[in-house]
C-alpha cells in the first residue's frame, strides 16, 4: 500500500509558487522583469542624433540615373527648327506646344476653354461688315465718278446709277469689291491673325494646333466668299451671287451655334478656329 505522504499533490494543490527573481545583488538583464527601460535615442536634428546619410553625388555608385530627355517629336521635347508652335497667351509670343508640319492636324486641348462664343463672333462680323460696306461704297462712288467724267453713260436719264445696264462699270465695281474683300480677309488675316472686327474684340484665327494662320490657309478659308463674289460680278447670274451670299450668311449663323467648337463654313474649309485672347 502506497504511502499518502510520499504521493505528490495533484496539479493546482499545494502552496502558491512565488516567481524567483535574480539572485540578490545581481541586476536583471535587459528585457527581464525589473530591468530599467532602454534609453530613447535622440530624434533626428537633436543633440546626439547621428547625422543623416548623405546621398551619393550624380555619377557615384548608388546615385539614381539622370532623367532621359524626350526624343525629338515626343511630348516635352523642344521644337525642332521650322516647327509650328502654339502660343498660349498672349497671341504672338513664344509658343509652348510643338507641332510637326506634315504630321497631320491635331487639336490642342488648351484651346477648348478659349473658343470664341457666338455672341462676340457676331459682334465682330457686324463691325467687319460695316467697314467693308463703307470701303466698297467709297470705291464704287469713285469708280462711278470716273466713268461719268470720261463720258460713259453710267447714269440713267433720271440721275440714278445704272450698274446693271453699264457692263464696264458693273464689272469694274465688282472687281474692286473683290480686291477689297481679299485684302480684308486674306492679307489682314495672314498678317495680324484676324480682320479688324475680330482684332478689336480680342479674337484671333488660329489653326487646330494653335499656330498662326499663313497666307495659304487664309486664302483657303476665304474661298467660299470668293465664289460668291465671282457669281455677283457676272451680270447675267448676279442674282445667283446674291442668293449664294444669303445662304452663306444663314449657314454661318447656324453653324457657330450648332458646332461644338463654334466653327462656321470658313473655319471648316480653312481648318481654323476662332479663339479669344482676353
QUIMOJO-V310636 format. One record per residue. PHI is phi in whole degrees, 0 to 359 (NA if undefined). Layout:
PHI ; PHI
This chain:
NA ; 285 ; 275 ; 299 ; 291 ; 273 ; 278 ; 294 ; 295 ; 298 ; 299 ; 100 ; 270 ; 93 ; 287 ; 295 ; 272 ; 261 ; 299 ; 273 ; 276 ; 292 ; 303 ; 300 ; 91 ; 255 ; 291 ; 294 ; 288 ; 306 ; 95 ; 277 ; 297 ; 93 ; 283 ; 291 ; 294 ; 294 ; 292 ; 278 ; 291 ; 294 ; 291 ; 304 ; 99 ; 278 ; 294 ; 94 ; 285 ; 291 ; 294 ; 294 ; 294 ; 274 ; 294 ; 293 ; 290 ; 305 ; 97 ; 278 ; 295 ; 93 ; 284 ; 294 ; 292 ; 294 ; 296 ; 274 ; 294 ; 295 ; 290 ; 305 ; 97 ; 277 ; 296 ; 94 ; 283 ; 294 ; 295 ; 283 ; 302 ; 93 ; 283 ; 277 ; 226 ; 261 ; 267 ; 291 ; 185 ; 276 ; 296 ; 97 ; 266 ; 301 ; 281 ; 235 ; 251 ; 288 ; 223 ; 269 ; 301 ; 86 ; 273 ; 95 ; 291 ; 224 ; 266 ; 268 ; 297 ; 289 ; 284 ; 303 ; 281 ; 246 ; 298 ; 291 ; 282 ; 302 ; 300 ; 289 ; 291 ; 295 ; 300 ; 295 ; 294 ; 297 ; 298 ; 297 ; 297 ; 297 ; 300 ; 293 ; 299 ; 296 ; 298 ; 293 ; 295 ; 297 ; 293 ; 296 ; 295 ; 297 ; 296 ; 296 ; 296 ; 296 ; 294 ; 294 ; 292 ; 273 ; 91 ; 285 ; 279 ; 276 ; 242 ; 279 ; 294 ; 271 ; 93 ; 277 ; 289 ; 238 ; 298 ; 291 ; 264 ; 245 ; 299 ; 296 ; 294 ; 298 ; 293 ; 298 ; 297 ; 295 ; 292 ; 298 ; 297 ; 295 ; 295 ; 299 ; 296 ; 294 ; 297 ; 292 ; 256 ; 246 ; 295 ; 292 ; 294 ; 291 ; 277 ; 239 ; 87 ; 171 ; 281 ; 306 ; 299 ; 293 ; 296 ; 295 ; 263 ; 77 ; 253 ; 221 ; 261 ; 227 ; 278 ; 294 ; 261 ; 89 ; 282 ; 292 ; 284 ; 265 ; 295 ; 296 ; 293 ; 297 ; 293 ; 297 ; 295 ; 273 ; 303 ; 300 ; 291 ; 300 ; 296 ; 296 ; 292 ; 295 ; 295 ; 292 ; 280 ; 266 ; 304 ; 288 ; 237 ; 296 ; 296 ; 294 ; 297 ; 296 ; 294 ; 297 ; 296 ; 297 ; 298 ; 295 ; 297 ; 295 ; 298 ; 295 ; 297 ; 295 ; 289 ; 289 ; 269 ; 273 ; 287 ; 292 ; 243 ; 57 ; 265 ; 261 ; 299 ; 298 ; 294 ; 293 ; 291 ; 272 ; 68 ; 234 ; 223 ; 250 ; 240 ; 264 ; 255 ; 210
